[in-house]
Amino acid sequence: MSMFKYIKNDLPASIVVFFVALPLCLGIALASGAPPFAGMIAGIIGGIVVGSLSGSQIGVSGPAAGLAAIVLTAITSLGGYQNFLVAVVIGGVIQIVFGILKAGVIGYYFPNSVIKGMLVGIGIIIILKEIPYFFGYDKSVGGQFSFFKIEFESLFTPVLNSIGNPSLGPVMIGVFALLLIIFWNSVLAKKSKIFTLIQGPFAAVVLGVVYVVITQGNDSIGIATNHLVKVPVPDSLDSFIGQFSFPNFSVITKPEVWITGFTIALVASLETLLCVEATDKIDPRKRVTPTNRELLAQGTGNVLSGLIGGLPITQVIVRSSANIQSGGQTKLSAIVHGFLLLISILLIPNLLNLIPYSVLAAILLIVGYKLAHPSKFKKMFSLGWKQWLPFIVTVLLIVATDLLLGIGIGLAVGILIVLIKSYQNSHFLHIRETDDEFHNVKMELAEELTFFNKGAIMRELEALPKNTQLEIDILKTRYLDNDIVEVLEDFLEKAKNRKINIKLISKKGIIENPESFVDFFKNNPKS
């Protein structure tokens, strides 16, 4: 299927993704302690190069906020940005190796509850981050860039301060933009195809630029330059080329450079695979992205980005979800958005610098709301505590600390729940009618038993009263860990002292009071 078949869907979506990606490229660069142009390079390569090589039809790549803490620390510890770029190149090469080794299956081992928690957590973060920009708050928005540190205060303080100290101009155009997008999507888009083609966010940006031009010089309702997008404006070809940075390969022998490169590769790969899994879930056409090919594409993108001064690249859920919500159908939308970023910094940087941050915030507020819609909390709660607990832990920790820590602890909670259920489901106990002399008990062991089930088996065996007829049924058991065999072996002597008769039911037949479970399973490994 040619990707140009859906060009009428992909072109409008690419414009929306462009306007979402532009402030993110610049903002993440600033948060990472890198030149703003480095974020634009990563966005362009993420769109054009990674978009072309990737097997994902609706995923969009670029610089990611989840890597900002690593980048900020590494630039300082490695002695400068050019030294850091060597680590980016190394990280890209390692990702290519990951792809060749077919390590892309890692993302499939994350529970749905954690992936959904990641989406909701990112949605909440987007909302909290954009509210100060929406209200024209002058202070920088912190949080979400420090590992293992609770960031509630740095997230919520700017939100509360911005609501209490709004700037009239940004708030006015932000509200107009927000209402326009909602009305455009819910009413106008259903009236005519032209409104579907143009898209509400694009119209909101045009409205914002017109507002800035009309109100220039008006102190009461005008918008100050610090509330507008800041794209570098080169005055010549030489000054444009001068914005590129190149890696200092003289530091390639330093261990810390390789450690940073491996860290970038690992974190970027994990974030990409999680994003791929999440993006595939919200793809209306339910297409499946080839994960190994994705790692090859991301690795190639990071090598190129590092070679010309760009930030590390991952597939990013914010851009990808904006692409899906705007009707993107194929990778053409991601590729075109990359070209739009390139064209914008070449031809119209002055025009881009007339876009109010509050208008871009309005676009992102809607994206965040869709990701963190209240109905998702309700749905996860209705699925029971085994789904709700990993979900809510992931959400809270992503908001309070950072993306990776939230996902990691959410995954740990999910694994713990699996272990608890495995412990509970190690066996089925059937207590039959008793007579004056014997209790009749049948214990059916589960299909797979590991050391996690040892405690539950021991507890049941210890609770058996004297004079019990015990049947141990292993007909359905496919794997029996040696720890369980030793528990049964240790119980043989106790059974004799408590006058417990044991009957072992296996595929080899029925054995009355076996002399040794160890010998039996050693001689009959498939019984």
BELURCOR-V11952 format. One record per residue. N is the residue number from 1. RES is the residue in one small letter. BURIAL is b if it has 24 or more other C-alpha atoms within 12 Angstrom, else e. Layout:
n=(N	N)
res=(RES	RES)
burial=(BURIAL	BURIAL)
This chain:
n=(1	2	3	4	5	6	7	8	9	10	11	12	13	14	15	16	17	18	19	20	21	22	23	24	25	26	27	28	29	30	31	32	33	34	35	36	37	38	39	40	41	42	43	44	45	46	47	48	49	50	51	52	53	54	55	56	57	58	59	60	61	62	63	64	65	66	67	68	69	70	71	72	73	74	75	76	77	78	79	80	81	82	83	84	85	86	87	88	89	90	91	92	93	94	95	96	97	98	99	100	101	102	103	104	105	106	107	108	109	110	111	112	113	114	115	116	117	118	119	120	121	122	123	124	125	126	127	128	129	130	131	132	133	134	135	136	137	138	139	140	141	142	143	144	145	146	147	148	149	150	151	152	153	154	155	156	157	158	159	160	161	162	163	164	165	166	167	168	169	170	171	172	173	174	175	176	177	178	179	180	181	182	183	184	185	186	187	188	189	190	191	192	193	194	195	196	197	198	199	200	201	202	203	204	205	206	207	208	209	210	211	212	213	214	215	216	217	218	219	220	221	222	223	224	225	226	227	228	229	230	231	232	233	234	235	236	237	238	239	240	241	242	243	244	245	246	247	248	249	250	251	252	253	254	255	256	257	258	259	260	261	262	263	264	265	266	267	268	269	270	271	272	273	274	275	276	277	278	279	280	281	282	283	284	285	286	287	288	289	290	291	292	293	294	295	296	297	298	299	300	301	302	303	304	305	306	307	308	309	310	311	312	313	314	315	316	317	318	319	320	321	322	323	324	325	326	327	328	329	330	331	332	333	334	335	336	337	338	339	340	341	342	343	344	345	346	347	348	349	350	351	352	353	354	355	356	357	358	359	360	361	362	363	364	365	366	367	368	369	370	371	372	373	374	375	376	377	378	379	380	381	382	383	384	385	386	387	388	389	390	391	392	393	394	395	396	397	398	399	400	401	402	403	404	405	406	407	408	409	410	411	412	413	414	415	416	417	418	419	420	421	422	423	424	425	426	427	428	429	430	431	432	433	434	435	436	437	438	439	440	441	442	443	444	445	446	447	448	449	450	451	452	453	454	455	456	457	458	459	460	461	462	463	464	465	466	467	468	469	470	471	472	473	474	475	476	477	478	479	480	481	482	483	484	485	486	487	488	489	490	491	492	493	494	495	496	497	498	499	500	501	502	503	504	505	506	507	508	509	510	511	512	513	514	515	516	517	518	519	520	521	522	523	524	525	526	527)
res=(m	s	m	f	k	y	i	k	n	d	l	p	a	s	i	v	v	f	f	v	a	l	p	l	c	l	g	i	a	l	a	s	g	a	p	p	f	a	g	m	i	a	g	i	i	g	g	i	v	v	g	s	l	s	g	s	q	i	g	v	s	g	p	a	a	g	l	a	a	i	v	l	t	a	i	t	s	l	g	g	y	q	n	f	l	v	a	v	v	i	g	g	v	i	q	i	v	f	g	i	l	k	a	g	v	i	g	y	y	f	p	n	s	v	i	k	g	m	l	v	g	i	g	i	i	i	i	l	k	e	i	p	y	f	f	g	y	d	k	s	v	g	g	q	f	s	f	f	k	i	e	f	e	s	l	f	t	p	v	l	n	s	i	g	n	p	s	l	g	p	v	m	i	g	v	f	a	l	l	l	i	i	f	w	n	s	v	l	a	k	k	s	k	i	f	t	l	i	q	g	p	f	a	a	v	v	l	g	v	v	y	v	v	i	t	q	g	n	d	s	i	g	i	a	t	n	h	l	v	k	v	p	v	p	d	s	l	d	s	f	i	g	q	f	s	f	p	n	f	s	v	i	t	k	p	e	v	w	i	t	g	f	t	i	a	l	v	a	s	l	e	t	l	l	c	v	e	a	t	d	k	i	d	p	r	k	r	v	t	p	t	n	r	e	l	l	a	q	g	t	g	n	v	l	s	g	l	i	g	g	l	p	i	t	q	v	i	v	r	s	s	a	n	i	q	s	g	g	q	t	k	l	s	a	i	v	h	g	f	l	l	l	i	s	i	l	l	i	p	n	l	l	n	l	i	p	y	s	v	l	a	a	i	l	l	i	v	g	y	k	l	a	h	p	s	k	f	k	k	m	f	s	l	g	w	k	q	w	l	p	f	i	v	t	v	l	l	i	v	a	t	d	l	l	l	g	i	g	i	g	l	a	v	g	i	l	i	v	l	i	k	s	y	q	n	s	h	f	l	h	i	r	e	t	d	d	e	f	h	n	v	k	m	e	l	a	e	e	l	t	f	f	n	k	g	a	i	m	r	e	l	e	a	l	p	k	n	t	q	l	e	i	d	i	l	k	t	r	y	l	d	n	d	i	v	e	v	l	e	d	f	l	e	k	a	k	n	r	k	i	n	i	k	l	i	s	k	k	g	i	i	e	n	p	e	s	f	v	d	f	f	k	n	n	p	k	s)
burial=(e	e	b	e	e	e	e	b	b	b	b	b	b	b	b	b	b	b	b	b	b	b	b	b	b	b	b	b	b	b	b	b	b	b	b	b	b	b	b	b	b	b	b	b	b	b	b	b	b	b	b	b	b	b	b	b	b	b	b	b	b	b	b	b	b	b	b	b	b	b	b	b	b	b	b	e	e	b	e	b	b	b	b	b	b	b	b	b	b	b	b	b	b	b	b	b	b	b	b	e	e	e	b	b	b	b	b	b	e	b	b	b	b	b	b	b	b	b	b	b	b	b	b	b	b	b	b	b	b	b	b	b	b	b	b	b	b	b	e	b	b	b	b	b	b	b	b	e	e	e	b	b	e	b	b	b	b	b	b	e	b	b	e	e	e	b	b	b	b	b	b	b	b	b	b	b	b	b	b	b	b	b	e	b	b	e	e	e	e	e	e	e	e	e	b	b	b	b	b	b	b	b	b	b	b	b	b	b	b	e	b	b	e	e	e	e	e	e	e	e	e	b	b	b	b	e	b	b	b	b	b	b	b	e	e	e	e	e	e	e	e	e	b	b	b	b	b	b	e	e	e	b	e	e	e	e	b	b	b	b	b	b	b	b	b	b	b	b	b	b	b	b	b	b	b	b	b	b	b	b	b	b	b	e	e	e	e	b	b	b	b	b	b	b	b	b	b	b	b	b	b	b	b	b	b	b	b	b	b	b	b	b	b	b	b	b	b	b	b	b	b	b	b	b	b	b	b	b	b	b	b	b	b	b	b	b	b	b	b	b	b	b	e	b	b	b	e	e	b	e	b	b	b	b	b	b	b	b	b	b	b	b	b	b	b	b	b	b	b	b	b	b	b	e	e	b	b	e	e	b	e	e	e	e	e	b	b	b	b	b	b	b	b	b	b	b	b	b	b	b	b	b	b	b	b	b	b	b	b	b	b	b	b	b	e	e	e	e	e	e	e	b	b	e	b	b	b	e	b	e	e	e	e	e	e	e	e	e	b	b	b	b	b	b	b	b	e	b	b	b	e	b	b	b	b	b	b	b	e	b	b	e	e	b	b	e	e	b	b	b	b	b	b	b	b	e	b	e	e	b	b	e	e	b	b	b	b	b	b	e	b	b	e	e	b	e	e	e	e	b	b	b	b	b	b	b	e	e	e	e	e	e	b	b	e	e	b	b	e	b	b	e	e	e	e	e	e)
